[in-house]
Amino acid sequence: MTKNHGIVVEHLGRSFGEVHAVRDASFTAEAGSVTALIGPNGSGKTTLMLMLASLLKPDTGTIRIAGFDPLTETTAVRRQLGWMPDVLGSWAALNVRTTLEITGRLYAMDAAASAARAAELLTVVGLDHLADQPTRVLSRGQKQRLSLARALVHDPSVLLLDEPASGLDPAARVDLRTLVRRLAGEGKTILVSSHVLSELDEMADTAVYIGAGVTASDESMAASRLTQRLWRIKAADGGALERALLDHGVPPGAITRDRLEVLTPLGGEAAASDLLTALVGSGVAISTFAPAVGDLEHTFLDLSKGANR
């Protein structure tokens, strides 16, 4: 079956004078999935997002958003695209409801449709109790919710979310993850950029890594997942656990203690599965067996380390 790519980027580049913000970015993001955009500060993430949002013209390469070219089919792209920047200003004198209604009118919705959509989204993002309050009284997290609602007003098929969880409390972060996964389940293409990699790990289906303006190849991403990372292991009998690790061939120098847990480096899921099977088979009662860092954090650290060598 042919995959439906909501975003297709090929050999994209953009410079600002002598500064090459994006050198060579290529990736696809599929409809019905959440793609994480990760990379260190200064890697080109913001410039890349601005080009995808049709707000910055690339010097080289091509972009397709839901099949449309942002350069030559800008209006069509913006009909399909919901853009949530890291910081989006608001009309301080307007209340929350009116802000959403006006946003709907800007997308050519009639008054009745924009009012109905505003009411729906106020509930979706949890701002219904603040609907009649001026936007200037909103907290940072509440403004992020309003920004997300504005991005969703016209029911776009592609969403670009830049640091959407910034300023949100823990409960609101959980709500955001649930909403993003629901939107992907409805068939939307979602690209999320964030420095909170633990959040992305629970939200994203796949990831794009960009460093020094260049996206990592699929092969590099796959290889990074196989490099060694620490795993946390906890058992009722810590001494028995350490003896079993030594019996399995784990060098003494590769076993460290972290409170009641043992840390040891393993290379990939297969190695972890083999070790867990051996430990259980030796009679050790394992209560915790998990990576010390998430998949995206491990990929980020491994690829960043390689770029700095």
C-alpha positions as CSV (number, residue, x, y, z in Angstrom):
1,M,0.0,0.0,0.0
2,T,1.3,3.5,-0.9
3,K,2.2,5.6,2.1
4,N,0.6,9.0,2.4
5,H,3.3,11.5,3.1
6,G,1.9,14.6,4.6
7,I,5.3,16.3,4.5
8,V,8.1,15.6,2.0
9,V,11.4,17.5,2.3
10,E,14.2,17.0,-0.2
11,H,17.7,18.5,0.0
12,L,16.5,21.7,1.7
13,G,18.9,24.5,2.3
14,R,18.8,28.0,3.7
15,S,21.6,30.5,4.6
16,F,21.7,33.9,6.2
17,G,24.7,35.5,4.7
18,E,27.7,33.4,5.7
19,V,25.6,31.4,8.2
20,H,24.3,28.1,6.8
21,A,21.3,27.5,9.0
22,V,20.0,24.5,7.0
23,R,22.5,22.8,4.7
24,D,20.8,19.6,3.5
25,A,17.5,18.5,5.1
26,S,15.6,15.5,3.7
27,F,12.8,13.6,5.3
28,T,9.2,12.5,5.1
29,A,6.4,12.6,7.7
30,E,3.5,10.3,7.1
31,A,-0.2,11.0,7.6
32,G,-1.6,9.4,10.7
33,S,1.7,9.6,12.6
34,V,3.6,11.9,14.9
35,T,7.2,12.7,13.9
36,A,9.6,14.2,16.4
37,L,12.1,16.8,15.1
38,I,15.1,16.7,17.4
39,G,18.6,18.3,17.4
40,P,20.8,20.5,19.5
41,N,20.5,24.3,19.8
42,G,21.6,26.0,16.6
43,S,21.0,22.9,14.5
44,G,18.5,24.5,12.2
45,K,15.2,23.3,13.6
46,T,13.5,26.7,13.8
47,T,14.7,27.7,10.3
48,L,13.4,24.3,9.0
49,M,10.0,24.8,10.7
50,L,9.7,28.3,9.3
51,M,10.3,27.0,5.7
52,L,7.7,24.3,6.2
53,A,5.2,26.9,7.5
54,S,5.7,28.9,4.2
55,L,7.1,31.8,6.2
56,L,10.7,31.5,4.9
57,K,11.8,30.8,1.4
58,P,14.4,28.0,1.0
59,D,17.6,28.7,-1.1
60,T,17.7,25.1,-2.4
61,G,15.6,21.9,-2.3
62,T,11.9,21.3,-2.3
63,I,9.0,21.0,0.2
64,R,5.6,19.4,-0.3
65,I,2.9,19.9,2.3
66,A,-0.1,17.6,1.7
67,G,1.2,17.5,-1.9
68,F,1.4,21.3,-2.3
69,D,4.5,23.5,-2.8
70,P,4.7,26.3,-0.2
71,L,6.5,28.5,-2.8
72,T,4.0,28.3,-5.7
73,E,0.9,27.1,-3.9
74,T,1.1,29.0,-0.7
75,T,-2.7,29.5,-0.2
76,A,-3.3,25.8,-0.7
77,V,-0.6,24.9,1.8
78,R,-1.9,27.3,4.4
79,R,-5.4,25.7,4.1
80,Q,-3.9,22.3,4.9
81,L,-1.4,23.5,7.6
82,G,-1.8,24.3,11.3
83,W,1.2,26.2,12.6
84,M,1.9,26.5,16.3
85,P,5.2,28.4,16.9
86,D,7.1,28.4,20.2
87,V,5.7,31.9,21.0
88,L,2.6,33.3,19.3
89,G,1.4,36.7,20.3
90,S,-2.3,37.4,21.1
91,W,-4.6,40.3,20.8
92,A,-4.4,41.5,24.4
93,A,-7.7,43.4,24.4
94,L,-9.7,40.4,23.0
95,N,-11.1,37.6,25.0
96,V,-10.2,34.0,24.4
97,R,-13.4,33.1,22.6
98,T,-13.3,36.1,20.2
99,T,-9.7,35.3,19.4
100,L,-10.6,31.9,18.2
101,E,-13.7,33.2,16.3
102,I,-11.6,35.9,14.5
103,T,-9.0,33.2,13.6
104,G,-11.7,31.2,12.0
105,R,-12.9,34.2,10.0
106,L,-9.3,34.7,8.8
107,Y,-9.6,31.2,7.4
108,A,-12.7,32.2,5.5
109,M,-15.2,30.5,7.9
110,D,-18.5,32.2,8.3
111,A,-19.6,33.7,11.6
112,A,-21.7,30.7,12.7
113,A,-19.1,28.2,11.7
114,S,-16.2,30.0,13.4
115,A,-18.3,30.5,16.6
116,A,-19.2,26.8,16.7
117,R,-15.6,25.8,16.1
118,A,-14.4,28.2,18.8
119,A,-16.8,26.6,21.3
120,E,-15.6,23.1,20.4
121,L,-11.9,24.0,20.7
122,L,-12.3,25.8,24.0
123,T,-13.4,22.4,25.4
124,V,-10.7,20.5,23.6
125,V,-7.8,22.6,25.0
126,G,-9.4,23.1,28.4
127,L,-10.0,26.9,28.2
128,D,-13.8,26.9,28.3
129,H,-13.7,28.4,31.8
130,L,-11.6,31.3,30.5
131,A,-13.6,31.9,27.3
132,D,-14.7,35.4,28.2
133,Q,-11.4,36.5,29.8
134,P,-9.0,38.8,27.9
135,T,-6.0,36.9,26.6
136,R,-3.6,39.2,28.5
137,V,-4.6,37.5,31.8
138,L,-3.6,34.1,30.5
139,S,-0.5,32.3,32.0
140,R,2.2,31.0,29.7
141,G,0.8,27.6,29.7
142,Q,-2.7,28.8,29.0
143,K,-1.4,30.9,26.1
144,Q,0.2,27.7,24.7
145,R,-3.3,26.0,24.8
146,L,-4.8,29.0,23.0
147,S,-2.0,28.8,20.4
148,L,-2.8,25.1,19.8
149,A,-6.5,25.9,19.4
150,R,-5.7,28.6,16.9
151,A,-3.6,26.1,14.9
152,L,-6.6,23.7,14.8
153,V,-9.3,26.2,13.9
154,H,-9.5,25.3,10.2
155,D,-9.1,21.5,10.9
156,P,-5.8,21.2,9.0
157,S,-4.4,17.9,7.7
158,V,-0.8,18.8,8.7
159,L,0.3,20.2,12.1
160,L,3.6,21.8,12.9
161,L,4.1,22.1,16.6
162,D,7.1,24.0,18.0
163,E,7.7,23.4,21.8
164,P,3.9,22.8,22.4
165,A,4.4,21.6,26.0
166,S,6.3,24.7,27.0
167,G,4.8,26.2,30.2
168,L,2.3,23.4,30.6
169,D,1.8,21.8,34.0
170,P,2.1,17.9,34.3
171,A,-1.6,17.3,33.9
172,A,-1.8,19.6,30.9
173,R,1.2,17.7,29.3
174,V,-0.7,14.5,29.7
175,D,-3.7,16.1,28.0
176,L,-1.5,17.4,25.2
177,R,0.0,14.0,24.5
178,T,-3.5,12.4,24.5
179,L,-4.8,15.1,22.1
180,V,-1.8,14.8,19.7
181,R,-2.2,11.0,19.6
182,R,-5.9,11.4,18.9
183,L,-5.3,13.8,16.1
184,A,-2.8,11.5,14.5
185,G,-5.3,8.7,14.9
186,E,-7.7,10.8,12.8
187,G,-5.2,10.8,10.0
188,K,-3.3,14.1,10.5
189,T,0.4,14.5,9.9
190,I,2.1,15.9,12.9
191,L,5.6,17.2,13.2
192,V,6.7,18.2,16.8
193,S,9.9,20.0,17.8
194,S,10.7,19.9,21.4
195,H,13.7,19.8,23.8
196,V,11.7,17.7,26.3
197,L,12.6,14.4,24.8
198,S,10.9,12.3,27.4
199,E,7.6,13.9,26.3
200,L,8.4,13.1,22.6
201,D,9.2,9.5,23.5
202,E,5.7,9.0,24.7
203,M,4.1,10.9,21.8
204,A,6.1,10.2,18.6
205,D,6.0,7.3,16.2
206,T,9.3,8.2,14.5
207,A,12.0,10.9,14.6
208,V,14.1,13.2,12.4
209,Y,17.4,14.3,13.8
210,I,19.1,17.5,12.5
211,G,22.5,18.6,13.4
212,A,24.5,21.5,11.9
213,G,21.7,21.9,9.4
214,V,21.9,18.3,8.0
215,T,19.3,15.6,8.7
216,A,20.7,12.2,9.8
217,S,20.1,9.4,7.3
218,D,17.7,6.5,8.1
219,E,20.8,4.3,8.4
220,S,22.4,6.6,11.0
221,M,19.2,6.7,13.0
222,A,18.9,2.9,13.0
223,A,22.6,2.4,13.9
224,S,22.3,4.8,16.8
225,R,19.5,2.7,18.3
226,L,22.0,-0.3,18.4
227,T,24.7,1.5,20.3
228,Q,25.2,0.9,23.9
229,R,23.2,2.6,26.6
230,L,22.7,2.1,30.2
231,W,19.8,-0.1,31.5
232,R,18.4,0.0,35.0
233,I,17.9,-3.3,36.7
234,K,16.4,-3.9,40.1
235,A,15.9,-7.2,42.0
236,A,14.7,-8.2,45.4
237,D,18.2,-9.6,46.1
238,G,20.8,-7.2,44.8
239,G,23.7,-9.6,45.5
240,A,22.1,-12.4,43.5
241,L,21.5,-9.9,40.7
242,E,25.2,-8.9,40.5
243,R,26.4,-12.5,40.7
244,A,24.0,-13.4,37.8
245,L,25.3,-10.5,35.7
246,L,28.9,-11.7,36.2
247,D,27.9,-15.3,35.4
248,H,26.3,-14.0,32.2
249,G,29.6,-12.4,31.2
250,V,29.0,-8.8,32.2
251,P,32.4,-7.4,33.2
252,P,32.7,-6.2,36.8
253,G,33.6,-2.7,35.6
254,A,30.4,-2.5,33.6
255,I,28.2,-2.9,36.7
256,T,27.5,0.2,38.8
257,R,25.1,0.9,41.6
258,D,22.5,3.7,41.7
259,R,20.7,3.5,45.0
260,L,18.7,0.2,44.9
261,E,19.3,-0.4,41.2
262,V,22.1,-1.7,39.0
263,L,23.2,0.1,35.9
264,T,24.9,-1.8,33.0
265,P,25.4,-0.9,29.3
266,L,23.7,-2.9,26.7
267,G,23.8,-2.7,22.9
268,G,20.3,-2.8,21.5
269,E,17.0,-4.5,22.3
270,A,18.2,-8.0,21.4
271,A,21.1,-7.8,23.9
272,A,18.7,-6.6,26.6
273,S,16.2,-9.4,25.8
274,D,19.0,-12.0,26.0
275,L,20.1,-10.6,29.4
276,L,16.6,-10.5,30.9
277,T,16.0,-14.0,29.8
278,A,19.2,-15.2,31.4
279,L,18.5,-13.4,34.6
280,V,15.0,-14.8,35.0
281,G,16.3,-18.2,34.0
282,S,18.9,-18.1,36.8
283,G,16.1,-17.5,39.3
284,V,16.7,-13.8,40.0
285,A,13.4,-12.0,40.8
286,I,13.6,-8.9,38.6
287,S,11.3,-6.0,39.4
288,T,12.8,-3.3,37.1
289,F,14.4,-3.8,33.7
290,A,14.3,-0.7,31.5
291,P,16.6,1.8,29.6
292,A,18.0,4.5,31.9
293,V,17.2,7.1,29.1
294,G,14.4,7.0,26.5
295,D,14.9,6.1,22.8
296,L,14.9,9.7,21.6
297,E,17.3,10.9,24.2
298,H,19.7,8.0,23.5
299,T,19.5,8.8,19.7
300,F,20.0,12.5,20.4
301,L,23.0,11.9,22.6
302,D,24.6,9.3,20.3
303,L,24.2,11.4,17.1
304,S,25.3,14.6,18.8
305,K,28.4,12.8,20.1
306,G,29.2,11.5,16.7
307,A,28.8,15.0,15.2
308,N,31.3,16.4,17.7
309,R,34.0,13.8,17.2
